[in-house]
Amino acid sequence: QFSGLLGTVYRRGNLSFTRDGNSLISPVGNRISLFDLKNNKCETFPLATRLNIVCVGLSPDGSLAILIDEEGAALLVSLIGKCVIHQFYFHKPVHSVSFSPDGKKFVITKDNIALMYHAPGKKREFNAFVLDKTYYGPYDETTCIDWTDDSKCFAIGSKDMSTWVFGAERWANLIYYALGGHKDIIVACFFEENSLDLYTISQDAALCVWQCDTELDGLKPMPRKDAAKENGAAKNDEEFIEESKGEEIRGKANPNEQETRNKVKYSRVAKYFFNKEGDFNNLTSAAYHKKTHLLVTGFASGIFHLHELPDFNLIHSLSISDQRIASISINCTGDWIAFGCSGLGQLLVWEWQSESYVLKQQGHFNSMVSLAYSPDGQYIATGGEDGKVKVWNTSSSFCFVTFTEHTSGVTAVSFTSNGYVILSASLDGTVRAFDLHRYRNFRTFTSPRPSQFSCLAVDSSGEIVSAGSQDSFEIFIWSMQSGRLLDVLSGHEGPISSLSFNPMKCVLASASWDKTVKLWDMLDSWRTKETLILNSDVLVVAFRPDGHELAVAALNGQITFWDHENAVQTGSIEGRHDLQMGRKELDKITAKQAAKGKSFTTLCYSADGQSILAGGLSKFVCIYHVKEQILIKKFEISCNFSLDAMEEYLDRRKMTEFGSMALFDEGGGGEDAVAIPLPGVKRGDMSYRHFKPEIRVTCLRFSPTGRSWAATTTEGLLIYSLDSGLIFDPFDLDIDVTPSNIRKKLHQKEYTVAIIMAFKLNEKKLIQEVIEAVPSNEVDVVCSSLPDLYVEKTLEFLASAFETSCHLEFYLIWAHKLLMLHGQKLKTRSVKLLPVIQFLQKSIQHHFEDVSKLCEWNIYNIKYALAISKQRGMKRLAEEASVDEADLDSDSDYLM
């Protein structure tokens, strides 16, 4: 099951804070991620739209969200249940969506109209999207929405440089009002708190302040008779048309005098400019916090300003990147400001009073190429075409360190067996080793003649590093300790495509485009031990975790399995049909024909070695059973049609006599289209074209804990894991095993029987209840009487319980006793049990790091307090100072 998306934090669309202001919702391609800023966690919802999400609207109570994609297809999503409730299609691209503050209505803007719908969820209804009113008025596309605090009116900005104020009800003195005063597209409009006064901001960085002569309480409801009369008149005038699709309100930009009599009037009080003289910096996004009167504006050059309104005092301005700021959001308290840059895929949360980052995350600028799990499964390292190596924490989904030493694309990354060193190979001709304690590059391995490295392998001791070259067809071997080049292995007649060390023996397998796999014995002075000949170019090679089998994927789409001791082929899988290629928009040949030249480019065994994962240039990842050689399951990595090569057949409607519509450059000067400048003008990017990234899987790895696997794709780093919470999976069940019987046994203090019965039912909550009911002084006895089969199950339960439980010492006693009493028996089945033990180690290690930091901090504080108390009111001599420190050390030992 899909469990998380790492490596991409923001693509495009608007950011929004949740109601409590502690979490941020960010659209990532066609999914949404929730960043919990208080607990430092991130989760991606297991739902997806068909195309990239353009706008997100949150309901005021924080339970519902509306996600709208590029074509105007909307999903109504429950943020509590994390599931899709309803789907709707708006037929046209939607610019923005906003719920009214009372949660009864929501407005969307598309084309040059605004549509008001009854908000779903207040009462039970068959259709969640019921149209209430349609508002006409602007001549060009509408861009932004803002509501008054009491939901009586809303304002919309348009690309025709006008802003319109509409009544949500039909008020006698305000049906519609048009405001001009700008020379460029309106980017944002905001009402002042509890008033009809309005701020409008345009793309040329101008701010207009509008004052209204009426308060919100001064809006009069239309008398019944007048309303009826006006409706009658409307039928003759064709100005208001009542239909089944809701009431229509058509505004005029210049109404006559009779229409404006006794109506609300606006006047412009002030106009301010953000740009200094001679600057041409486009304003791209803005947000306003009504309670603190704080205006945040973002610009195309990556600068943002904070102003206090209505006096327009600059609080501070800062540059966060050199790319356009696409979205800004302020949380409810007004302390945190979120910025999204779609060019870099960057997401920042800035606390403006202390001027510090609450969150700063950025994905790889280009696509990710490779990944590696740390031995305990806690971290993932990824390498990208942008030359960066990033390390991600799997439990919080955040990147905590980025190494930028490489000057060209990274082609492979790998952890050493102790888990504290990351190695990366790059096309810049270096292999670098990074230290996870001090976060620095402590070794750089190079070859005598510069060559581009395409693959990398480290042996199980972490002593020997090998890398294969693309251009000189050689394999280089270095020593990790000294950093010296030990040997250069030549013998291949084509570029080296993949390297893999045997986990159990010192044997290196190298695959090359010369249709061979060579096995080199490290102990026998690197002589070729064996050459396996295949009938096609070899792309990737992988050893089984126990080292007894070798899997090889070749260009003809076959995966073959070899017994490398005897150089015999033990099986093969014909996988080309399972890849199911898509057809790119500009492809001249069909997907079926193109698939004949395609194959798997990445392979990986599962932790137990029973099955193998395979992926390539398509949206599918296949899992095969090695022994049976059959396809177990096919995962569809993405359903995002904003990516290329997703569909098998191209849409005939997009084909013209001149070729595909995708070849045309549409648009003339919008924010996303190509702005074509006059000759000699330096501004304006002539090289910009709409391009769709192609869907592909570049690397697959199975987690050492055996609970999950990860794939680097065009979308980012996807993690799929076994979700054990939802499934009722009984084990050895009899009629007598019921929750009430289990509790009865507990009452009679027959703990071992109760635990065994609980595991038979396999309900996590029940197992927890039973284990926590055992008194800590009896854990020893219970552990010794548990049957072997249930020892494994208990260990697995402990590993998962550590992640959530607060009973740390209690569970540590359990783990300690189980391992001490059953260690020898467990060792005989170590291969099978390794994933469980690693899972347990990962959980304990995680707690150890947290608690040890806390303890060190406390010890430091106590030492400090002691030192201060001893110093107070006395001048010390130098000898005494040294004696005091010795005392302090003995004190601290006592405290430990």
N, C-alpha and C positions, 0 to 999 in steps of 0.2 A: 504494500500500500504506500501511496505517496506520503512522505512525512515532512519534507522540508526542501526549501530552495535557498541555497547559499550563493554567494558570489555575485548576485545582482541585488541591488537594494532599491533602485528606482529606475524606471524607463521613461515614462511620460505620463501626463495627467496631473490631477491636483492632489496634494497631500492634505490630510485632515487629522486633527487630534480627536481622541475619543472624549466623551463627556467629562470624565474625571481629570482630563488633561495629562495623564501619566503615560498614555500610549499613543502611538502615531500609526496611522494606516497609510501605507504607501502602495501605489499600483506598480507592479513589476511585470511588464509585458502583459500577458492576459490573466495574471493571478494577482491577488492582493496579499501583502505581508503586514503583520501587526508587530510593531516594535514596542515591547514593554520596557520603557525607559527606567522605571523604578527598580525592576528586578533584573534588568540587563538580559532580556531574552528576546528572541525573535521567532515568530512562527508564521508559516505560509498556509493559507486556507486551502483545503483540498477541493477547490472548485476553480473552474476556468471559463473564460468567455471565448468566443470563436476568434476574435481579433484582439489587438492590443487595447487595453482600457484607456479611455480618454478622460472621462470624468467620474468622480465618485461623490455621491451625496449621502450624508449620514443623518439619520433622524435625531431630533433633539434628545430623545430618551436613550439613545445609544444602542438600541436593539436591532435596528434595521439599517441596511445600506442599499443604495441603488448604484449598480455598476453599469456604465454605458460604454460600448466599444466604438471603434472607428466608423462602423457603418450605421450606428444607431440602434443596435440590438442591446436590450437592457436585461439585467438580471436583478431580481429583488432577493437580497441575501439576508439571512438571519445571522447576526454577529455572535449570538449566544450559542445557537446550535451549529454554526459554521456550515450551513447548507443552503441550497437554492430553494426559494419558496415559489417564485413565479418568474416567467419569462415574458418579455414584451418586445415589440419591434417598432421603433419610431420612424422607420423608412428613410430617414435622412440623417446625416451626421449631426450630433448634438454637441453644442459648445459648452454648456454648463448646466448643472442641476442643483437645486437648493430647496431644502425643506423650510416651511414657515416655522418661526420660533415656538408656536403652540402645537406643532406637529400634526395639524389637521389637513394641510395642503402641501403640495410641492410644485415648483415651477421648473420647466425645462426650456432652454432656448434653442431653436433650430431655424435655419434659413433666416427670414426676417420677421419671425413671429415668436411669441412666447405662449406656452401652453400651461394652463394651471390644472392640475389633477387633484382629486381627493386622495389624501395620503392613505396607504394601506395599513392594516393592522389595528385601526381604532375599533372597528366592528367587523364581524364576520361577513365576508362577501364572496361572491363567486368570481368576480373579476377584480384583481387587485388595483388595476389602473383605470379609474373612471375619470373621463375628461370633464372638467367643470367649465372652464372658460378659455377662449382663444383670444389673444390680444394682438391686434395689428397696429402698425404705426411706423416703425423704422423702415427705411428703404433698402438697407443692406443687412448683412448677417448680424445677428445679435451675439454679444460676446460674454456678458457678465450679469449677475443678479445680486441684489441685496434686499433684505426685508427690513421693515421697521420692527421695533421690539415687540409691539403688540399685534403683529401679523395683519394690520389693517391695509397696508400698502406695500408695494415693492417697486424697485427701480431696476431698469435694464439698460445696459450700454450697448452701443451698436458700432459697426464699422463705418457707418455714414456720419460719424463724429457727433451724433446726437445721443442724449440720454433721455429716457422716458420714465415718468413716474405713473404707475397705474394703481387704481384701487382694487384691493382683493375682493371687496364687496363693491356695489355701485353706490358710492357716496353722492349726496346731492351736490356737494361743492368740489368733488374731485373724482373724475372718471379717468381722465388721462391728462398728462402735462408733458410737453416736450421742452428740453433744455439744449441750447447750442453751446457756443463759446469755445469750442476746441477746433484745432486744425489737423487732428490726426485721429486714428482709431481709438475708441475708448477702451482702456485696459481694465479699469475697475471703477465701481461707484459704491459709496458707503453712506448710510444714514448715520446721523449723530444719535447718541443714546436718548431714547424716549422723545424723539422729535422728528419733524419732517425735514429738518435741515440736511443738506446733502453735500458730499464731496465727490467730485468726479476727476479721474486721472486719465490722461491720454498717453499714447505711445511716444509722443515727442517730449515727454517728461514735463507736462504742465498739469497743475492742480487748480481746479476752480472750486471756490467755496460758495454755496448757494444757501440763501436764507429764505425761509418760508414765512408768510404772514399769518399762518394758522398753526395752532398746536394740534397734536394728535387727537385730543379730546374735542377739538372744534370740528371734526369731520361729522357732518350730519347725515343720518341715513335718509335715503330717498323716500318721500311720502308715498304711500300705496297708490293713490290716485295718479300722481305724476308718473310713477313707474309704469302704470298700465297705459297712461296716455302716451308716454314716450315710446313704449313698446309698439303701440298702434302707429305712431308716427314713423317709427323705425321701419315698419313693414313697407310704408310708402317710400321712405327715403332710401331704402336698401342700405342704410348705414349699420343697423344692427340686424343680424339675421339669426333667428332662433331656429336651431335644428336639433336633431337627436344628438349631434356630436357636441352639444354644449353651446353656451351663449358666446357670441362673438362681440368683441369690442374693438371698433376701428377708430384709431386716433388720427387727427389731422395735425400736421406740423404748424400750420398757421390758421387757427380757427377764427371765425368772424367775431365781432364785438358781442353780439347777442349771446353767443355760446360762452364767452368768458365772464359774463356778468355774474356777480355773487359767487365767483369761484376762487379757489386757492390761487395765490400768486407767488412766484419765486423771483428773487432778485439776486444778481451776482454781487457778493460782498468783496471778494478778493480773487486774484489769480497769482499763483506762485510758479516759479520755474526751478526745476532741480538742476539743470545743466548750467554750468558757468558759461561765460561768454566764449563762443567758438567751439564748444563741445557738441558733438552730435552722438549722444549715447542714448540708444533706444531704451525706454522703460518697458520691461517685459512682464512683470508681475507685481502685485501689491497685496497687502493685508492690513486690516485695521482692527485694533482692539478698542471696543467702545468705552469700556469702563476706565481705562487708563489714558484714553485719547492718544494711543501710540500708533503711528503709521509706519509700516515697513515697506520699502520699495526695492525691487531688484532690477538690475539692468543687464543689457546684452553683454557687457564686458565683464560680468561677474562681480560687480560692486553692489553692495546694498547700503541703504541709508535708513536711519531711524529718526523720525521727526515727531515732535509733539504738536498736535493740532489743538485749536484752530490758529495758533500763533505762528506755526511753521518754524519752530525752533529745532535746529539740528542737534540731536543727542550724540550720535556718532555714526561714522560710516566706515566700511571695511570692505576689502576685496577677499572673496573666498576662493575664487578660481578664475581662470581666464575664459570660461565658457558662460553662455547665456543662462541666467537663473530662470528656470521654467515655472517654478511654483513656490509659493510662500504660504505658511500657515502659522497662526499664533495660538497657543493653548489658552484654556479658559481663565487661568490666573494672570496671563500676560507676561509670565517669566521666560517661557521658552519659545523660540522661534525656529520653525523647521524650514529648510531650504532644499529644493531639489534641482540638480543640474542634469538635464537629460543628455547633453552631449557626452559627459564623462560617466554618467550613471552614478552620480554622487549624491549622498544624502547627509545633511548636517543638521544637528539640533544645537542651537546656540543660546546660552543663557546670557542675556544682554547686560544684566546688572553686574554680574561678576566677570563678564567678558571671558567666558570659558565655554568649551564644547561639552555638551551632555552626551552627544553621539557624533561620531565622524566615521562614516563608512563609504567605501567606494569599491565597485567591482573592477574586474579587469577591463581595460579600455577596449581591446579587441577581444577575440574569443579566447576561452581557456583551452589549453591543449592537453594538459596532463594533470593527474592528481595522484596522491599517495596517502594512505592511512598510516597514522602512527601505530606502533605495535600494540598499544592498549586501546586503540580505537577512539581515543579522546579528541585527537586533532586530525585535520585534513590539510595537506599542503597542496596548493595548486600553482601551476605555471601557465603563463599566458603569452600571447604573441606580442604583448607590450613590453616583454622583458622583465616583468615583475614576478616575484614568488610571494604568494600570500599564504598565511597560516590561519585556518578557521577552527573555532571551537565547536564541536558537534553538538554540545548540549545547549549552548546559548545562540548558536548560528552566527556569531560575530567574528569578523576578522580581527586578530589582535596584534599581528605584526606583518609588515610588508618589507621585503628586501628588494632594493632597486639597483643592485650592483651590475646586473647584466646589461649590455648595450644592444642586444638583439633578442629576438624571440626565444623563449624557453621551450625546449622540446621534450624534456623529461624531468620529473622530480622523484625523489626516493628518500625514505627515512632509513637510518641505520637501525640495527636491532635494539639498541638501548633507548631509542626514541628521542634522543636529545640533539641529534644532528640531522639536518636536511641537506641533501645533495641535489644540485640541479645542473643539467647540461643545456647548453645554449648554442645557437648558430653563430655567436660571436667568437667561438673557438675556445671557450673556457668551460671547465666544470668547477662549480664553486660549492664549498661546504659552509653551512650556516649553523651557528650555535644557538640553541633555544634557551640557554641560560642567560647569556649576555646579549643576545640578539645582534650578533655581528658575523661578518664573513671572515672566518679564520683560516681558510685554506683556499687557494686557487690552483687548480690543476690545468696545465696547458700541454700542448703537443709541440714537438720540435719544429714542425712546419705547421703554420696555422691551418686548421681544418674545421669544418662545421660538424658539430656533434649532433647526431639524430636520436641517439638512445643511450640509456644509462642502466647500470646494474651494480648493486653492492652485495658482497657475499654475507653470509649469515653472521659472521663474527664482526662485521663492520670495519674490517681491516683493509680489504682490497676493493678498489673502485675501478670499474671498467666503463669505457664509453666507446661507442661505435661511430665511425666517421662517414659522412655522406659522400665526400669527394675523393678521399684517398683509399677507400675500401679497406681500411685497417681498423684494428681494435686496439685501444690504448689501455694499459693497466698501470695504476698508480698505487702507492702505499698511502694509507690514510695518516699513519703516524708521522712519516717524514715528509710526505707531499712529493716524493721523488717518482719519476717515471720508471717503472720496473721493467716493462716489456712492451713491445709492439707486435701484435699478432697479425701476420698477413697470410693470405691464403684465399680469401674471398675475391671473386672477380666482379663484384657489383657493390653498390652502396649497401651498408649494413642497415637493416631496417629495425632489428629488435635484438635485445640481449636479455638473458635471464640466468641467474645463478640457481643451482639446485639448493633448496633449503637445508638438506641434510649432508650433502657431500660437497667437496670443493670442485664442482664441475660447472663450467660456464657454457651455455648454449647460445650460439649466435645465428641469426637468420639473415639472409641476404637476398638481393634481387637476382643472384646468379642461380636460383632454384635449388639452393642447398641449405641445410642446417648443419653447422659444425659444432661438435662437442669438444671442449678443451679441458684437459685435466690440469688443475692448478699445481698439484703436488708433483706431477711428472714433467717439470720444467715446460709447462704450457704446450706440450705436444698435442696435435690433433688426435683425439682418442677415436673419433668416429665421424663419418660424414653421412648424413641422411640425405638422399637425393629425392626431390619431389618433382612433379611434372609441371610446376608453374612457379612464378616468382613468390618468394615467401615474405609475408608482411609482418607477422607477429608470432612470437613463441612464448609459451608460459609453462612453468613446472607446476605439478600438483603439490599442495602443501606438504605431503609426506615425501615428496621427491621421487616417487616411483614411476611417474608417468609424465609425458611431455605432450602438450597440445600445440599444434602448428596450424595457422590460418594462411592460406595461399591466395593468389590473385584470381584463381578460378572459382572462388567462392566455397571451397571445401575446407572443413576443419578435420585434420587427421590426428590420431592419437598414436603415440609411439612408446614402446618399452625401450628406453634408451640404453639399458644395460646390454641388451642383446641386439639392438638396432633393428627391431621388428615392428612393423606397423600393426597396432592392435585394433584399430577401428577408424571409421571416417563418417563424417556427417556432411551431406550435401545441403548447404545452407542458403544457396542463392535465392531460392523462391521465398524464403522466410524474411529476407531483407525488405522486400516490397518497396522498391524505389518509388519516389515521387517524380513528377516531371516539372522541371523548372519553367518559369514563364517564358524564357527566351530559347528554350531547347527546340531544336528542329526535329528531333526524333521522339518517338513515344517512350513512355516510361518502361514498357515491356522490352523494347529494343535496348534501351540504355542499361537496363538491369543485367544484360548479358556480360557487361564489362565490369560489374561491381562486385565487391566482396567485403568480408569482415575486416576491419582495420584494428580492432582491439579485442582482446580475449582476457578472461580472468576466471580462475577456479573459485568455487564457493569455499567457505572456511573448512567444511568437512570433506571437500574433494569429490563429492558425489555428482555435482552438476557444474556446468560451465556457462558463463555469461559471454555473449558475443554481440558486438555492435559495429556499426559502420556508417556510411553516408546515407542514412535514412532515419525515419522517425521511430523505428522499432528497435528494441533491445530484446534479444532472444535468450531464453534459458533452456539449455539442453541437458538431458540426463546422460551422463557419460557412458554408463554401462549399457543402457538400453538404446542409446543413440536416437532418442526421440525428442521432439520439441515439447517441453513441459508447459511453458507459458511465454506469451509475447507481450511485452510492455510497450504501450504507445507513450513515448516520452513527452510529446506535446500535441495539443490540438489547436495550436495558434496559427491561424491562416495568414497572419501578417508576415510569417516566415515563408521563404521560397521552398519549392519542392515538397509541399505538403500533400498535394492532390495527385492522384495517379493520372487523371485525365484533365486537360486544360478546359476552361470554360469556353465553349464555342462563341458565346456572346462577346468575348473579349478579342475574338479574332476578326480582323478586317482583311480586305484584299491586299493591304500593304504589310501584313504581319500582325504580331500581337500588339494590343493596346499598351502593354507595359513598356514598349519602346519609346512611347511619346512622353515628353516632358510636359506635364500639365501645370497650370497655374502661372500667374504673372505678377509676382511681387507680394504675395501674402507672406505670412511669417514662416511658413514651412516650404513655400515654393521657391523657385529660383528668381532672385531679383536681378534682372538684366540691366546693368548700368550702361551709360553712354560711353562712347570711345574715350579712352584716356582717364576714366574715373577709376581711382584705386579701390574705392569701397565696393562691396558686392562680390560675392564668390561665384566666379564663372564655372568652376569645376563641379559645383554641387549637382548631384543627380539623385533622384529617388532611387534608393537601392534596397532590395529586400535581402536580409541575411539568409543563407541557406541552412535548413535544418540538418544537423549532423551530430553524431556521437563521437567524440574524439578519444575518450578514455573511460574505462570502467574499472572499478576496484571493489572487492568485497571487504567488508569490515572484518578485522580479526576476531571481533566478538561474535561474529556469525549472525548478528541480529539485523544487519542492514547492508545495503550496497549503494554505491554512489556512481554517478555518471557525469562527466563534463560534456555539456551540449551547448548549442547556440544560445539556449535560453539561460544558461548559468549552470551551477552545480546542483544537480537534483539528487536527493537522498530518498531511497525507498526502504522502508523498514517493516518488520513483522509487527503488526499492531495487535498485541495480545489482550488488550483490555476488553474487547467487545465479544469475544468468541466463547461460547459454552463448549468446552472441550473435555468431557469427562474421561476418566482413565480407570479401567478395571472397576466398573460401577456395579454394585449389587442393589437389591431392593432396600436393604437396611440403611444404606448410606443416605441420610437426609440431614439437612441443617439442624433439625430439632434433636436427632439422635447424637449428632456431633456435640451439641451443646450439653446434652445429658452426660456424655462421657467426660467432658471438661469438668462438669459439676462433681463427678465422681473421682476427679483427679487422675483419670487414666490418660495422661497427656500423649503418650506415644500413639496409642490407638486413635485418639482424636486427630492427631496430625496426619496419620495415614489416611483416615477417612476424608479429611479435608482435601488432601491431595487427590483422592479418587474423584471427588466432585470437581476439583480444579477451578473453584471460584476464588479469585484473588482476595476479595474482601474477607471471605470466610477463613482462608488460610492465615491471613494477617491477624484476625481475631484470635485464632487458636494459638498461634505462635506467641503472640503478645500476652496470652493468659498464663503461659508457663512461668513460674517463679524463677528468678535468675539463679538461685542456688540449686535448682533442679535441672538446669540446662545440660549439665554434664551427664547425668543419668539418662535423660531423654535421648541425647545425641548417641550415646553408646548403644542404645537398644533400637535405633532406627535401621531398617533394612537398607542394603546398598543402593537399591533402585531409588529409594526416597531421599537418600543423601544428596544425589545429583539434583533432584527436584528442589530440595530445600536450599541448596547452594544457589540454584538459578533464581529462586524466589528472593533470597537475601540480596542478591546482586540488584534486582529490580527495586526491592524495598529501600535499599540505601539511597536511591535517587530522590525519593520523596519523603521518607520517614524522618522524624526528629529524634527517635529513640536510638541514638548513635551507639552508645556504650552497650546497650542490650543486644543489638544486632552484631556488634563486634565480638561479644562473648560467644554468640552462636557460631559465627564464622570461624573463630579461633578454635573452639571445641571440636567442631565438625572436621576441620582440616587436621587437627592434632590426632584425633581418634581414628579417622579413616584415611589419613594421608597415603599410607602404603598401598591400600587397595585402589585408591583413586589413581595412583601413579601408573598402575598397570594399564589403565584405560586412558592415559594422558592425551592421546591424539584426539580421541572422541570428546574428551572433556575440556580440551584447551579453550574453545570459545567461551564456555561458561566461566572458567577460571579468570580469563582475561576480562570478561564483563564485570566480574566481582572486583578484580584489581582496579579497573577503571573507576568504579564507583567509590572504592575506598580511597584511592589516590586523590580523587576530586575533593572528598571531605578533608583529607589530610592537608591538602594545600590551603583550603579555606581556614581550617582551624589553626594551622601553624602560623599563618599570617597574623591571625587575631591574638594568639598567645605571645608572639614576639612583640607585638605592639603593646600588649598589656605589661609584659616584663619591662619593656623600655619605660613605660609610664611610671611603674612602681619604682624603678631605679631612680628616675628623674625626681619623683616626689620625695624619696628618701634623701637624695643628695641635697635638694632644696631645704628640707627640714633640718638637716645637719648644719647647713651653711648659715642658717638664719641667726643673726646677732653675734657672729664670731668671725674673727679674721683668722684664716688658717695659714700655717707654715707649709713649706713645700713637702717636708717629710710626712707630715700628717696627711696631706692630700693623698700620697701613695698608699698609706695605711688604710685610709677610708675606702679607696677603690678596691683594695683586697677584701675588706669587709663586705663591700657591696657584692662582690663576686660570690662570696660564700652565701650571702643572703639570697642572691638570685638562684643559686643551686637549690637552696632550701625551698624557695617558691616553686621551682620546677616540680 
